[in-house]
């Protein structure tokens, strides 16, 4: 690491280890932050939109749909930032086929991210956001990943760094604190995390995320855990009733800027630049989530009207309306086991939805068919598809 780029930073200090390499140790939070007109505007906008999202979420009769969709999108984008190639559409098919048809993609990291999000949110009912929660969540996140050192859920005991593949500590772009300094910095981070500031939670959330990324307490998975913490923090503060927005979607969309803004805090103490970027992300993703929720409500009403106008509608067809908003890709055999209903009972409902134009068969096979709610899939994947066609 070129310590000359960090040595005058007001955000922390450069420390040379006994092994003669340089590390960066961030100062304890909170830092002094100047609030110019632009930052104040962005804070107000993001705060208003996030509150609106929480209210919109209350309107949906089954919030499981919104939560499941949000967590999936967050998992996909956060994993993409780390180099995992996956799409929301393929993930939906992957889940519907009980993970048998992955189309050559490895969804293990994505699936574990979903599990880690669900675990962390549930655990917040028992313990506060803390190093303990972070370690437990890290263990879930990396459950199926190979690690010769078996450090899942454990703080690192050796030095790590960020840089191009194969680079040394001297050539690294960034070297976080040594193990001893990391422990001290993480303890200070935890104290800040559980302080009850009078600020709106979005500013402490932005500060908390940077600090965790700068400390990097694990050998791997720091980025994904750091992004999970954004949702954990806002849910714990009561700012989100459910994990309904996806910060990682914005971070992935502007990945270079995301990494640059975090690094410029370390190098130059540019807190306003990072906070403004973070608030832009909250606003953009809240808007997207609000739009998706409202359009989903309209589509749900449209589906119900189609059934009301149809004749001889089996009970399973009505139940399927709720099911496709959890996953719009349906496997009759899997659903019959989930509901503990006969194959033919579920099949009658599926065929009725095909008849009225809600579902369509997607495989062309004679057996193990999959049925999709194409209009709902297009709605759910619209932002994802548009971004990756650019």
N, C-alpha and C positions, 0 to 999 in steps of 0.2 A: 504494500500500500504506500502510495506517495503521501507521506505525512505532511508535506509542505502544503497540500491542498486543504488540509483539515486543521492545521495548527493554530489558526487565528479564529476558529469558529466559536461564536458565543453559545452554541448548543452543546458543547462538550469539550473534551480535551484529548490530545494524543498522548498515549502512554507507551513507552518502549519496554518490552518484556526482557527478562533475563536472557532469553534466546535471541535478543537483538532485533526482533521484528516489531513493527508499530501497530498499535490497536487504537480504536476510537471508543471513548467512554462517554456516553451522553450524560449531561447534567440532570439532576432530579427535576421532575415536573413540579409545578408549572413554570414555563418560561415567561418573560415579559412579552406580550404581544400587542402591537399597535393596531388599533381598529380604525382603518380608513373607511370612507363612505362605501366603497365597493364591497369590503368584507362585511360590513353591517347589512348591506342590502342582500348579499348572498345568504347570510345567516338567517335573516328574516324570511326569505323565500323558501329556503330549505326547511326551516322550522314549520312554516305554514303548510307546506306540501306533505311533510311527513305526518303531521297531525291529521290532515285531510285523508291520507291513506289509511290511518288507523280507523277513522270514522267510516270510510267506504267499506273496509273489511267487516264492520259490524252489520252491514246491510246484506251480506251474502248468507243465505240460509245454511250453507255448509262451508265453513271456513277451512275445512280440511283441503278442499280443492285449491284455494289460494295459497295456503301454506305449502302444500306439496309442490305446486308449480314453482313457487318462489324458491324453495330450497333446491329443487332440481336445477333451475337456471343459475343460481348462485354456485352450486357445486360444479356445473359444467364450466362456467367462466373462470372460477378460481383455479380449477385444475388446468384449464387451457393456459393460464398465465405461467404455469409450471411446465408447459410443454406437452400436456396430454391432449390428444386430438379426439374430440367427441362433439356430437351435436345433440340437441334436445330431442329432435325427432327420432334419432336412432336410439337414444336412451329410453324413450317411451316404448319402442318396439322391443328393446332388450328386456325391459321389466315385464312386459306382457308375455314373453315367451320363457319366463322363469330363467333368464340369463343363458339360454341355450343358443341364441342366434345373435351374436354380437357384431356380425358383418366385419370381422377382422379387427375390431377395435377393442381395446382393453378398458372396460368401464370400472375396473376394480377401484381405482382412486376416486372416481366420481361417486360410486356407491358408498365408499367409506366416508366421503365428505358428507353425504346425506346423513349417514348414521351418526357422525360426529356432531352435526348440527342438532339433530333430534336429541342426542344424548345430552349435550350441553344445555339446551333449553330446558329440558326436564330436570336436570341437576340443579339449575338455578333456584328451584323451589326448596332445595335443601341446604345449599351452601352458596356463599356470595361469589361473584367473579373474583378469581384469586389464582395464585400459582398452582394450588391444588386442583382447581377446576381445569386449568390449562393442561396440566400433566395428564389428568384423566382423559380429557378430550383428545390429546395427542396420541394416547394409546389406542383409542378407538379409530382415529384417523389413519394410523399406520398399521392397523391390525394385520392386514394380509400382505404387507410389503416386506420384501427380504431385507434383512439388516444383520450383517455378520456380528455387529457389536451388541445387538439386542438391547437397544436403548429406547425402545418405544415407551413413551410416557415418562422418561427420565431426562433430567437436565443434562446437558452435555458435560463431559469430563475432559474433553480435549478442545483445541482451538478449531474454529471453522472460519470460512471467509467466502466472499463473493467475487467472482471473476470469470473470465473465459475458461472453458474446459482445459484442464491440465496446467493452469497457472499456479504459481507458487504464492506463498504469503507476501513475498516482496513485490510480486507483479499483480496482486489482487486489486480489484477496484475498491473494495471496502473490507476491513477486518474489524469485527465487533470486539467487545471487551474480552479479556482473558477470562478463564474460568472463575478466578477469585473476584475480579471486578464485575463479572457478569452476575454473580450471586448477590453482590451488594446492590448493583443497579436494579436487579429484578425485585429485590426486597423493597426498594424505594418506589418502584413502579407499582407494586401491589398496594402500598400505603396510599399512593395517589388514586389508584383505581377505586378504593373504598372510602375516599374522602367525599364528603357531601358538599360539593361546591354549589354556590348560588348561581353559577353560570347555566345557560341553557346547555343541555347534555351534549349537543353536537360539537362544541369546541373541545371539551375534555375528551370526547370520543376520538376526534382527530389527533389530539396530542397523544393519547394512549396508544393509538395504532402506530404512529411513527416510533414511539419509544420502544415498543415491543419489537418492531422490525429492526431497530438499531441495536438492540441487545442480542437478539437471535439466540435464545437459550437452548435450542435443540440442534442436533447435527443435521436434521432434515425436517421439512414440514413447517418451518417458521412462517413462510408467507401465507400458507393456507390457514394456520392457526391464527395468525394476526388478523386475517380477514374475517374469520369466524367470530373473533372477539368483538368486532364492530356490532354485529347483531346481538351477541350476548349482552354487551354493555347497554345498548338501547332498550332491550327487553327488560333487563334488570332495573333500569331506571324508570320503567313504566312508560317509556316513550313509544314503544311498540308493544301492542298486546300480543301479536304473533309475528314471526319472521316473514314479513310481507314484502320486503324490498331487497334488491340484489346489488349491493355495492360493487361486487366483483365484475359485474357486467360492464360497468363504466370503466373500472380499472383495466379490464382487458381491452376494451375499445380504444383506450388511450394508454396502452401499456408503457410506451417509452416515456410519456409525460409523467405517468404515475411513478416510475422508477426514478426519473430525474428530479421530481419534486421532493421525494423522500431524501435523495442523496444531497440535494442543495440545502436541506435543513442541517445535515451533518457538516457539510463543507462551509456554509455561509451563515447558518442560523436563519435561513429564510422561512420562518414560521408562517408569515402571511401568505406566501406563495403556495405552500402545502395546504393550509387551511382553506384557502379559496378554492383550490382544486377539489378538495374533499367535499366542500359544501356544494359545488357544482354537481358532483357525482350524486350526492343525496337528492338534490332537486330533480335531476334528470331521471334517476331511477324511480323516484316516487311518482313522477308524472307518468312514466311508462306503466308502473304497477296500477295506478289509479285507472288509467285508460283500459288496461287489460281486464281489471275487475268489472268495470262498468259494461264493457262489451261482452264479457262472459255472462253477466246478469241478463243482458238482452238476448243472447243466444240461448240461454237456459229457458227463458220464457217462450222463445220461438219453438224450441223442442217440445215443451209441454203443450203448446197449442196444437202442434201436429198430432200429438197423441190424443188430445181431447177431441179432435175432429175425426180420428180413425174409428173403425168399428172393431169389436171383439178384441180389445187390447188386453193381453195377459198381464197379471200383476208384475211379473218379472220385467216387463218393458218399462213400467214406471220406475222400478228400482234401478234399472240400467241407466236411466237419466242421471241419477246421482253418481253412479259408478263411473261413467265416462268422463265426469268432471274430476275424477281422481286420476284416471288414466284413460285417454280417448282411444286406446288400442285394446281391443277385447279378444281374449282367448276363451272360448266357451268352456273348455275342459278346466282351465285354471279357475275360472269364475265359479263353476259348479262346486269345486272343492272349497273355495273361499266362502261361499254362501251355504255350503252343506245342502245343496239342492241337486236334483237329478240333472243330468246333462240335457235331457229333452226339455225340461222346464226352462232352463236358461236359454236353450236354443230357440224356443218359441218367442221369447222376448227379443232376442237378437234379430230374428227374422222379421218381426213386426217393425223394429226400428229400421231395418233395411227397406222394408216395404214403404215406409213413410218418408224415406230419404234422409234419415239421420245417420245411419251407418252404411258402409259399403265394404265388401270383401276386398282384401288388399293383396292376397297371395296368389290367387289363381289355382290353388292346390285343391285336391279332393279331400285331404285330411289335414288336421292341425291348422285349420284356417284361422286367419286373423281378420277382425272387423274393425274398421277405423271410423271415427267421427271426423271426417276430413275438414269440415268447416271449423271445428274446434281446434284441430291441429294447426291449421293455417293461422288462426288467431294467436295461439300460444307461441308459435315459432316465427311470427311475423318480424319482430325486431331482430331476432337471431339470424334469420335468413337474409334480411336486408343488409345487415352489417357485414356479413361474410360474403356478400356478392359484390361488395365495393372493390 
